[in-house]
Amino acid sequence: MNTPQRRLVDRVAEHIKTKFADESSGHDWHHINRVRKLARQIAAQEGADVDMAELAALVHDIADWKFHDGDDTRGPLEAARLLRQEGATQDVIDQVTDIVATISFKGAGVHTEMKTLEGKCVQDADRLDAIGAIGIARCFAYGGHAGRLMYDPDEAPVMHATAEAYKAAKGTSLNHFYEKLFLLKDRMNTTSGRALAEERTQYMQDFVARFLQEWGTPEDCPSAHPASRYRTARAAGASQFKADRMGRREAQHASESCVLLCNIIQNPANGNPPILHRTFFGTRAQSMTFEPDPGRKSS
């Protein structure tokens, strides 16, 4: 359909494709184009404005804070400049820049809620491209780009309580699965996004289990305390993170000789209880708390 909005989307797409053609950290044109397609798909399924979602997806990484010294104002400013240059109305600019300003994950203890349905669709699309097989590849691509270690058994994952702490972190690529990627499934905004995230998350869990098996990381520790289903975890002393679909109970370390990070998944195939996956990272002990949602009913 050759409408003014459609022509605007096409012009912005050409600009972004040229700008990010040679990017090598996993935030390239192909990432943006995958997010664009997923955003359109989810928006159509959820009844959102498909063109608005697509336009926001195209500029969501136009100036990512990771590549601009942690400045998360650059993205909305650059998006507004491009949209204005291409003749977008102020209403369109305002809607898109609000999505760009809010889309990024900013730490396990930080809630980034989208105001619009279109924003929810784009955020889900971006997070879906961060998980699964593509997400694994992008995680290690960015880690190499940023000079981060692939894995260090003596470095425990950290559930960052603030955006500042998350931005300053220099953890290993494998820790990133625990600090962000495994958490995304339960932070999806839409029914469509949650359905797609389930299988991709399982694929990552299987990969990390195999990675640790080949590395030689211990699989069990009798002194560690089990945990029930959870949405996200936070470090001891971190501010409380309230959100949907969070299970009750606490998980804490009973030993100074190992670090326990729990990831619970539901087995939908036969209705079995949640399966507990336990991974241990060296000798540094760290207390973790799984915050409950009082309204959640046990499965």
N, C-alpha and C positions, 0 to 999 in steps of 0.2 A: 504494500500500500504506500503510495507516494505522497504522504502527508508532510507538512512542515516538521512535525516531531520526528518522523521517520528519516527525513533528510538530515536533520540535526544529528541524530544517532549515527548515521552513516559517516558524516563528516568527522565527528569526534572519534569514531572507530579508526578511520584512516590516520588521524593524527597520533593516536595512542599506539597503533601498530608500528608506525615509523619510529616513534620515540623509544619503544621497548624491544625492538627487534633483536638487539644484541645483548640484552641483559642476561646475566649468567648465574644469578643467585637463587633462581626459582621464582622470581617475581617478574618474569618476562611476559611478552605478548601472549604466549600460549597459555600461561596461567590466567591472564586477564580474559582471554577469549573463552576459556573453559568456565570461568566464573560467570561471564556474560551469558553463555548458553544455559548454565544451571539456573541462573537468576530468572531468565525468561521462562524456563520450564516450571520452576517453583511458583513464580508469579501467576502463570496461567492456571495452575492447579489450585492456587489459593484465592483467586479472584482479585489480584492486585493489578495495577497499571503496568502492563508488560514493558512498554517503551520507557517508562520512568525507571523501572528496575534495571533495564538494560543499560540505560544511560549512566546510572550511578555505578553499575558494575564496571563499566568501561573506564571510569576515572577513579575507582576506589583506591588504586595504588599509585596515583599520579605523582605523589611526593610522600612516600611512606616515611614515618618518623625514624625507622631503623637506618635509613640512609641520609638522614638530615639531623644528626646529632640529638636525636630524641625530641625534636620539635614537631609536635603533632598539630600545629596550626598551619604548617606548610601545605598539607594535603588539601584542606578546604579552600585555601587561598589560590592554589594553582588550579584546582578544579573550577572555581568561580571565574578565574581569568580566562581559561580556555572556553568555557561555556558562553561567557560574555562575548568573546572574540567570534564565536560561531553563531551569535545571534539568539541565544536562548533568552526567554523571558525571565524577569526577576523571580517569579514564583518557582519556575523550574530550577533556577540557580539555588534558591534557598532550600528547596527540598533535597536536591542532590548533595549540596555541601553539608547539610545536616547528617546525611547518611555517611559521607566520607569522614566526618569528624568523629562518628560514633562506632564505626565498623570494627575497629581493631580490638583484639584480645589484649587486655592490659594487666593480666595477673589473675591467679586463682581466686583471690579475695576481692576482686573488683568486678562490679556488675555494670555491664554496658548495654542498657536497654534501648532498643530502637523505638522511635516515636510513631513511625508509620509502617503499614503492612509492606510497602515496597522496600523499606529499610530492612525489615525482618527477612524478607526473601533474599536480598543481596547479602546480608550478613551470613545467612545459612549457606548460600552458594559459596562464599569465600571460605567458610569453615569446612565445607565438604571437600574443597580442593586442598585443604591442609591435612586431610586424613586419608586412609586407604593407601593403595600402592603409590599413587602420585604423591600423597602426603609424605610417605617414607622417603621417597626420592628427593622431594623438596627440602625436607628437614636436613638431610645430610649435605645437600647442595649448599644451603644457606650456612650450615655449620662450617663447611670448608671455606666458603667465601669470607666468613667472619673470623676465621682462624681459630675455631673452637675445637677442642678435642672430640673425637668420636665417642669415647667412653672412658671414664675413670672410676674403677670400683670403689675408690676411697672418697668419692664426692657424692654426697647424698642429694637427691632432688629437693627443691625448696618450693613450698607453696607460697608464692609472693602475695603479701597482704595489700600492697599498694602498687600503683602504676609506676611510681618512681623506683621501687625496688625491682620490679620486673624489667624496666628499661635498663637498669644498671647491671643486671645479671649477666654473667659470662659462663653459664653452665655448659655441660657437655651436650652433644646432640642427643644421646640416648636419654638423658634426664629430661629433655624437652618433651618427650612422649608423656611423662608423668606430670610435668609442670603445666602442660597445655593440651596436647593432642588427645590424651585419653579423657579429658574433661569436656571436650566439645560436644560429644553426643548428647549429653544431658543439658547443654545450653542452646540447643537448636530451638528456634522460635516457632517453626511451623510443623504441621503434621507431615508434610512432604519431606522436609529436611530431616526430621527425626527418623523417618523410614529409611532414607538413603544412608544415614549415618550409622545405623546399626551394623550392617554388614562390613562397612569400611573400618569401623572400630575393631570388630572381631579380627579382621585381617591384620591390623596393626598389632593387636595383642599376640596373635600367633607369631608374627615376625619377631617381636621383642623377646618372646619366650625362647624362640629358636636362637636368636642372637646371643642371649645370656647362656643358653645351653652350650653353644659352641665356644663361648668365651671361657666357660668354666665357673660361672657364678653359682654359689650354693642355692639350692631350690627350697630348702626348708630350714626353719630355726625353731626348736621346741619352746624357747622362752618367749616367743612373740605372741601377742594377744590377737585373736581374730576380730574381724569387724563385720557388721551387717551391710546391707546395700547402702550405697551413698551416692550423692550427686557430685559433691566436690569436697576437697579436704583443705584445711588451712593449717598453717604452722602454729605452734604453741605461742600464745600471746598475740596472734593476729586478730584484726577486727573481724567480727562475725559476718559471714556471707549468707544472706537469706535468699533462697530461690526455690523454684518448683522442683518437684520430683526428687526430693532428697530423703534418704532413709535414716532411721534412728539407730543410734548407738555410737560408741566411741572406739577408736583404735589407738592404742598407745604402746610405746616400746617398754618392754619389761627387762630388757637387757642392754648393757652398754656395749656389747660386742657386735651388734648388728643393727641395721636400720631397716625397718619394715615400711613398705609402701604398699597399700592394698588397692586392688582394682577388682571390683565386683561386677560380674556380668550375669545377666539372666539367660538361661538356655531356653529359647522359645520352642524348640523342636518337640520336647516331650514334657514340658511343664515342670521340669526338675527345679529344686531350689537354686538360688544364685550360687555360682561357682566362685570360689575365692582363689585369686591368683596372687601369689606372694613373691616379691622380688626383694633381694637384699643387696645393699650397696656398702660393702666394706665395713669399717669399724666405727664410723661416726654415728652416734645415737642422736635421734631427732624425734621429738614428740609431735604426733599428728592427731588432729581432732576431726571427726566427721560430724558436721553440724546437722541436726535433725530438722525435718519439716513436720511440725505437730499435726498437720492435717493429712499426712500421708498414711494410707492404709497399707499394711503389709501384704505382699503378694503370696 
